[in-house]
């Protein structure tokens, strides 16, 4: 995970695009397989990590 929140957010955007791509199969029908949920969990963890990094940086700047 990148320690720069801006870079991390770009990585999250890429992960979100990948997640959206897993939702549609070759016939353009929605699918809810295990890959979607695994990627969703990873994305949520990345969002949480980014928030923690941003909060830490904000606290350092306030001191």
Backbone as JSON, one array per atom type, in Angstrom:
{
  "sequence": "XXXXXXXXXXXXXXXXXXXXXXXXXXXXXXXXXXXXXXXXXXXXXXXXXXXXXXXXXXXXXXX",
  "N": [[0.84, -1.18, 0.0], [0.58, 2.16, -0.86], [1.99, 4.98, 0.76], [1.12, 7.48, 0.21], [-1.8, 9.21, 0.15], [-3.09, 10.2, -2.18], [-2.0, 8.73, -4.32], [-2.74, 6.21, -3.45], [-5.52, 6.45, -3.66], [-5.8, 6.56, -6.44], [-5.0, 3.98, -7.02], [-7.06, 2.63, -5.82], [-9.17, 3.43, -7.43], [-8.48, 2.1, -9.8], [-8.69, -0.52, -8.86], [-11.43, -0.56, -8.32], [-12.49, -0.3, -10.9], [-11.63, -2.74, -11.94], [-13.06, -4.44, -10.29], [-15.67, -3.82, -11.11], [-15.54, -4.83, -13.69], [-15.51, -7.55, -13.19], [-18.07, -8.06, -12.57], [-19.59, -8.43, -14.79], [-20.27, -10.8, -17.22], [-19.09, -12.6, -20.2], [-21.29, -12.42, -21.82], [-22.4, -10.08, -21.15], [-23.96, -10.11, -18.87], [-24.95, -9.72, -15.48], [-22.94, -11.03, -12.89], [-22.36, -12.82, -9.9], [-20.05, -14.03, -8.67], [-17.5, -15.71, -6.64], [-15.17, -14.27, -7.05], [-15.89, -11.59, -7.34], [-16.72, -10.93, -4.7], [-14.37, -11.39, -3.27], [-12.63, -9.48, -4.41], [-14.08, -7.21, -3.71], [-13.89, -7.24, -0.9], [-11.1, -6.86, -0.66], [-10.89, -4.32, -1.78], [-12.37, -2.78, 0.04], [-10.73, -3.05, 2.28], [-8.46, -1.72, 1.35], [-9.5, 0.85, 1.08], [-10.01, 1.44, 3.78], [-7.39, 1.31, 4.8], [-6.27, 3.48, 3.42], [-7.73, 5.59, 4.47], [-6.82, 5.52, 7.13], [-4.11, 6.17, 6.74], [-4.36, 8.77, 5.7], [-5.58, 10.05, 7.88], [-3.54, 9.85, 9.79], [-1.53, 11.38, 8.56], [-2.83, 13.86, 8.57], [-3.05, 14.36, 11.31], [-0.35, 14.64, 11.95], [0.26, 16.98, 10.59], [-1.25, 18.8, 11.97], [0.06, 19.13, 14.34]],
  "CA": [[0.0, 0.0, 0.0], [1.33, 3.39, -0.95], [1.79, 5.86, 1.92], [0.58, 8.74, -0.27], [-3.23, 8.98, -0.06], [-3.5, 10.49, -3.55], [-1.62, 7.57, -5.12], [-3.59, 5.11, -3.0], [-6.85, 6.63, -4.24], [-5.72, 6.15, -7.85], [-4.96, 2.52, -7.01], [-8.42, 2.2, -5.48], [-9.97, 3.62, -8.63], [-8.15, 0.98, -10.68], [-9.29, -1.72, -8.26], [-12.88, -0.46, -8.51], [-12.76, -0.63, -12.31], [-11.44, -4.18, -12.07], [-14.21, -5.04, -9.61], [-16.83, -3.67, -12.0], [-15.36, -5.74, -14.81], [-15.81, -8.92, -12.77], [-19.51, -8.18, -12.37], [-20.26, -8.68, -16.06], [-19.64, -11.91, -17.92], [-18.87, -12.41, -21.63], [-22.58, -12.12, -22.45], [-22.79, -8.81, -20.55], [-24.93, -10.35, -17.81], [-24.36, -9.58, -14.15], [-22.55, -12.26, -12.22], [-22.0, -12.6, -8.5], [-19.21, -15.15, -8.26], [-16.6, -15.47, -5.5], [-14.16, -13.27, -7.42], [-16.45, -10.27, -7.02], [-16.7, -10.7, -3.25], [-12.97, -11.32, -2.85], [-12.14, -8.16, -4.81], [-14.8, -6.22, -2.91], [-13.26, -7.22, 0.43], [-9.78, -6.24, -0.81], [-11.11, -2.89, -2.02], [-12.78, -2.17, 1.31], [-9.54, -2.98, 3.13], [-7.61, -0.67, 0.81], [-10.13, 2.12, 1.46], [-9.77, 1.62, 5.21], [-5.97, 1.63, 4.96], [-6.06, 4.84, 2.91], [-8.29, 6.51, 5.46], [-5.9, 5.55, 8.27], [-2.93, 6.92, 6.33], [-4.74, 10.18, 5.6], [-5.79, 10.57, 9.24], [-2.22, 9.97, 10.41], [-0.87, 12.55, 7.97], [-3.53, 15.06, 9.02], [-2.65, 14.57, 12.7], [1.03, 15.13, 11.95], [0.27, 18.37, 10.13], [-1.9, 19.64, 12.98], [0.95, 19.31, 15.5]],
  "C": [[0.88, 1.23, 0.0], [0.99, 4.3, 0.22], [1.29, 7.25, 1.51], [-0.9, 8.52, -0.58], [-3.69, 9.24, -1.5], [-3.18, 9.31, -4.47], [-2.5, 6.38, -4.74], [-4.99, 5.23, -3.58], [-6.88, 6.28, -5.73], [-5.7, 4.63, -7.94], [-6.35, 1.96, -6.7], [-9.33, 2.35, -6.69], [-9.73, 2.48, -9.63], [-8.78, -0.31, -10.16], [-10.8, -1.73, -8.44], [-13.26, -0.79, -9.95], [-12.64, -2.13, -12.54], [-12.62, -4.93, -11.44], [-15.45, -4.97, -10.5], [-16.75, -4.62, -13.18], [-15.69, -7.18, -14.44], [-17.31, -9.14, -12.62], [-20.25, -8.56, -13.64], [-19.52, -9.81, -16.77], [-19.53, -11.61, -19.42], [-20.15, -12.04, -22.37], [-23.2, -10.84, -21.9], [-23.94, -8.97, -19.56], [-24.22, -10.22, -16.48], [-24.07, -10.95, -13.56], [-22.08, -11.94, -10.81], [-21.16, -13.76, -7.99], [-18.28, -14.75, -7.11], [-15.55, -14.42, -5.79], [-14.64, -11.88, -7.05], [-16.31, -9.99, -5.53], [-15.28, -10.62, -2.71], [-12.39, -9.94, -3.19], [-12.8, -7.05, -4.0], [-14.17, -6.1, -1.53], [-11.89, -6.56, 0.37], [-9.9, -4.73, -1.01], [-11.51, -2.18, -0.73], [-11.6, -2.05, 2.26], [-8.61, -1.86, 2.66], [-8.18, 0.71, 1.15], [-9.87, 2.43, 2.94], [-8.31, 2.0, 5.47], [-5.67, 3.05, 4.52], [-6.58, 5.87, 3.9], [-7.34, 6.64, 6.66], [-4.64, 6.35, 7.94], [-3.23, 8.41, 6.29], [-4.95, 10.79, 6.98], [-4.47, 10.77, 9.97], [-1.49, 11.2, 9.87], [-1.52, 13.86, 8.45], [-3.13, 15.38, 10.47], [-1.24, 15.12, 12.8], [1.09, 16.59, 11.55], [-0.33, 19.31, 11.17], [-1.0, 19.92, 14.17], [1.89, 20.48, 15.31]]
}
